[in-house]
Amino acid sequence: MRPGVCWGMALWVGCGGGQQTPVGATLDDGQVLIGKVRTSALTLTGSFGDVDVPLSDVGMVLPVEGRTLKDSGRNVTVWLRNGSELKGEWSEPELSMALPMGGHEIDVGLEVDRLQALQLQGSEHWPEDGLYRVRTTWNDDFLVDPKATRVVVSNELGRFDPFLSECRAVGPISDPTGDWRVELVTGTVLIGPLDTEEITFALPMGPDEIVVPLEALAALERGVWTQHGPKEGGGVFSPVEEVMQVPNRRPRPAPSAAKPGLSSSQGWFDNTELEASKY
């Protein structure tokens, strides 16, 4: 974190949907702008296609590599307020802000290529129990809405389309493009290939959905989100016993809700102050 740059000002920003969220932008010359953002969403183009991410769901946006968006070719990592992590290119980036000072607001159109970090300070969004988490070979790592996401299996008995919330365990027996084993909470066990070559995952935060080809699926886990105490801060996704790891894939460690660069005592969001990141 960049010591000495504190974002504890009580400036509230309309970010779509009527939500109010303070926002700050750090530029390559050390300027830090805090004010009202007039941009409601960013379009992220990744291996999953184009998705719109509401800024009110965003915790932080950082270049994938280098110091600025220009250095990274506008490829960014977007952390959502529930700990999800998405990677892709910020398509046609625009960032329009209004800075309050002198009794009025000054409009500023940012040169996004100069952006080092974009941070929004809102309350952390602790997910409920019964979570599913997806990790891809593209290095995306996101939480799924299990009540709105189906897996569709077909075999000689028929076609079955349970929601993930109805599954105790689900995953491929060997290769993801082959047979899957689906165990429901009722005790029913189904075996057969999926109906399609991809799964459409509904998200509780961020884009409405993300489509992942089976060949890009690294892990699908069912677990719970555990919140640390005040000293530890943040939260961690803890898998339960029924975990699907796609064979021959190497998913990354479980995510923490700790913000990149923050000490463990700060978590994703500190409701009193937010510091700009140092790179």
Helices and strands as residue ranges (DSSP letters): E 23-27, E 32-37, E 41-46, E 49-54, G 55-57, E 58-63, E 75-80, E 85-91, E 96-101, E 104-109, G 112-114, E 115-120, E 131-136, E 141-144, E 153-155, E 158-160, G 164-166, E 167-172, E 179-184, E 189-193, E 198-202, E 209-213, G 214-216, E 217-227, E 235-245
